Amino acid sequence: MQNPTIEPDDVRFAVVGDRRNGVDRLSLIGTLDRDSVVRLESEVDGVAHPDGAVVLDLLNLASVDLDAARALEKMARRATDRGSLLFLVHARDHVRDAFDRAGALGVLSADVSDVLSAGDGDWEPISLPPLPWQRERTPGLRVLESRS
C-alpha cells in the first residue's frame, strides 16, 4: 500500500521511515537537492545493512534537481557494491523527468515493497538515527530543513 500524498507548506525536506518484514522504507517529502541529498545519505546509511533492502519512496517529492538525481544513482550503485539493495519507487512525472534529464532514469523501480516482504505484515514506523543537533519528539519523522 502506498503512502498518501503529502503537500507540506512549511517543510523544505523531511524523511518518514517505516519497516515491514525487515525492509526499511524512507518516504521523502519536499525538495531533494544537492544539500538535502547529503542529509538523506546519512539517513540511508543509518538503516542500511548488508543483505538488506531500503526502499526510497519518492511519491511526496515536490522537486528533484539534477545533482540529487545523479547522487541517488550513485547511492544505488554503492548499495549494490556493499551487498545491499536500494530501490527508488513511486516517482511522479515531474520527478521522473528530472531523473531522465540527469541520465539516471534506469535507477527508478516499480513498487517492489510487496515483493521484498516475505509476508503480509503492516508497515511499522521506525526511528531514524538522530542527527547530532536534532532530537525528535515524533518517532520516524524528522524535518531536516524548513523553508525560509
N, C-alpha and C positions, 0 to 999 in steps of 0.2 A: 504494500500500500504506500502510495506517495505521500510526502508531507504536503500540507496545504500551502498554497502560495501566500507569502507574507510580503507586504509592501510597507516596510517601516520608514517613517519620515525622519526620525531622529537618529537612525543608525547608519553610519558610513560603512562599517563592515563588522559582521558578527558570525560566530560559529556555534551551532547547536549540535551536540553529539548524542548519539544513542547506539545501542548494541542489541543484536539479536543473534543468538546461537553462535557467539564468538566472532561475528562480523561487526566491525565498527563502521558507523555511517556518520559523516560530518556534513551537516547541511549548512551551506554558505549563504549568507544574507547580505545584500547591499552591493558595494562596488569592490571588485577584485582588481587591484592594480599592482604596480611594482612594489609599493610599500606594504600593502596588506598581504601579498603573497609570501613575504618573508615571515610574517607572523603565522600564516597558515602552515608553512613548512614546519614550524615549531610544534604546532598542534598535531600535525600528522606524525611527526617523529615521536610525539608523546604517546600515541596509541598504537603505532605500527609495531609489528613484531615478526620475526622470521616465520615463514609458513602461514602467515595471517593475511587478512584482506581488509582494506579500508575502502569504503565507498564514499566518494565526494559527490553530494547531491547539489547540483547547480541550479535547481528549479527557482530559487529565490534570489538569484543574482540579477541586479539591475543592469550591471555592465561589467565587462572584462576588457582590459586593454591588451595590446599585443604582447607586451613584456610578460604579463601574467599568464597568458595562454602558452607562450613558449616555456615559461618556468614550470607550468603544470605538466607539460610534455616531458621535460627533464626529470621532474619528480617521479613520474610514472616509470621512466627508464631506470632510475636509481632504485626504485622499489623492486623492480624485477631483478636487478643485479644483486640485491640484498636478500632475495629469496621470499619476497612478499608480493602482494598484488595491490595495485591502486586503480580503482575504476572511477571514471567520471560519468555521471548519469544525469538525466533529466535536463539537458541543455535546451533552453528555449531558442527560438530562431535568432534573436539578436546576439546571444552568447555563441551559438553555433557559427554565426557569421564572423565573429572575432577570431575563433579558432581557425576557420577557413582562411582568413586573411593572414594569419600567422603561420600558415602551413602546418598546423597541428591538428587538423580535423580527425586524423586517424586515432587520436588518443581518447576521443569520446566513445562511450559504450552505450548499448541499450541498457535498460534497467536490469541489472544482474543480481539484485539483492535477494530475490526469491531463490534463484539458482544457487547462490552461495550458502544459503541457510540450509541446515540439514533437517529442519523440522518446521513446525507451524508456530513457533514461538512468536510473541509480540516483540516489537521494538521497545527497548527499555532505555530511559535516559542514562547517560553516563557522565561522570565528572571528567572534564578535560583538565590536563595538567595546568595549574595556575601559572601565569606569568609572574615573575618576581615582584612586580609593582602593583599587582591586581589581586583582589580577593573576590570571590563570588558568593553571593547570597542564594542564587538560584542554580542548583547543580545542572550542568550540561549547557548553560548559556553564558557566553562571555561576549560583551560588547568590546571589541578591540579598538575601535576608533569611532568617535562621534562626529557628525557633521558640524562644521563650524558656521 
